[in-house]
């Protein structure tokens, strides 16, 4: 029963360790890197195995003591007549614990007796010493791994990487917010960067009908105060977005993002009063803004 229980325990431990490679693969990491990054878990499992083995041995000793009290023979007569065979797990247990049988405790007695409690010169269990040595080696290896190699980033590098990722997320959020612009909430952009971006888009897409100066050819003059479909940022944005199909003005909402149309509209309004040479004659009516930012 004792051997069978211990064998089952070792089998369970081996099965658990065999699952490490597959678990490491799910983490998209190598086995070695996973073991290093989770070394505390491995050490904890090792110690837990030893504690469970010690608990099992203590329970076995308790059962043997109870049998002695009840005068139940612990071993059969056949075993008494021959030298008991020492199993592999018992040898391993002796190697790990340096266990001293009770009949040999007199050799360890230091002669100090306190109310029936004797002081014995027991050595530290080898498993405890090996664990201490292992943690010491691990401390040096971990320090070298973190501070002197590029396999694992330092705290400073992790902070820098997190800040970089945060900035990218911020830009993505702002970019998404910019595309929430529509005819009802669009505003005039007067900063130089936005106007320059609007100019690039205008030159790339609009000069065939309005010329690079905005003076107009097939399309109307965009530099005077006359507007066919209303001036101001909201009206200009609406025309760019939906177009005027009956007059050949296509809808740009399928090709430009809302933030881009806002920049183009702002650039068009910035051309007011420029009066380029050869500009087309006025069309439409004078637009008088009430609450629009740009002065037309």
C-alpha positions, 0 to 999 in steps of 0.5 A: 500500500505504501509503495503503491501510494508513493508510486501514484504520487510520483506518477501524478507529479511526472504527468504535471511536469509533462504538461509544462511544454504544452502550457509553455507553447500556449504562452508563445514562449520557449520551455526554458524561458517559461521555466525561468519566468515561472521558476518560483512556481517550479520551486513551489511545486518541488517543495510541495512534493516534499511536504506531501511525501513527509506528511505521508511518512508521518501518517505511516509512522502514526499508523505503526505506533497505533498498531504497536499500542494495539499489539498488532504486528507491523510486519509478518513473521516471514519478513522478520526471518529475513533482512527487509529489502529497502525500496528505491523510494525509501532510499530516496527519502533517506537521502532527502531527509537524513532521517535517524531511526528512533533506536539511534537517537541516543547517538544524537543526544546532547545531554540536555533534558527539559521536562522530558524533552531531549535536545538532539543534534539533528542535521538540517534535512538535505532537501531544505539545504538543497532548496536553499542552495537552489534559491541562492543560485537562482538569485544570481542567475535571475540577476544576470538574466534581468540586468545583463542580458536582453532576454528579459526587459528591466523595469525601466524598459518595461515602463518605456514599452508601456508608455510607448504602447499607451501613446499608440493607444492614445493616438488610435483613440484620438484618430477614432474620435476625429472620425466622429465629425459630421455636419452638426459638430464640425468646427473650423480648424485654424492651426497650421498643421491642419490647414497644410494637410487640408491643402495637400488633400485639396491639391490632390483631389480638387484642382481639376475643377477649382484650380490650385488657387481655388479660383475655379474653372469647371467648379465655382470660385472658392475665394470670394464671398459668394456661395451657391450652397451656403458658406461656413464650415458646416455647409462646405463640409456637407457639400464635400461629403455628399457632393452635388451630383447634378452639377458634377460634384462627386461625394467624397465621403467614400474616399475621405475620412470625416477628419480629412473632409474637415481639413479640406473644408477648413483650407477652402475657407482659409482661401477667402479674400485671396483674390487669385489672378484669373479667378472665375466670376462670382456665383450664388449669393453672399453668405453672411455667417452668424456664429461661424469662426472664420471671417468670409 
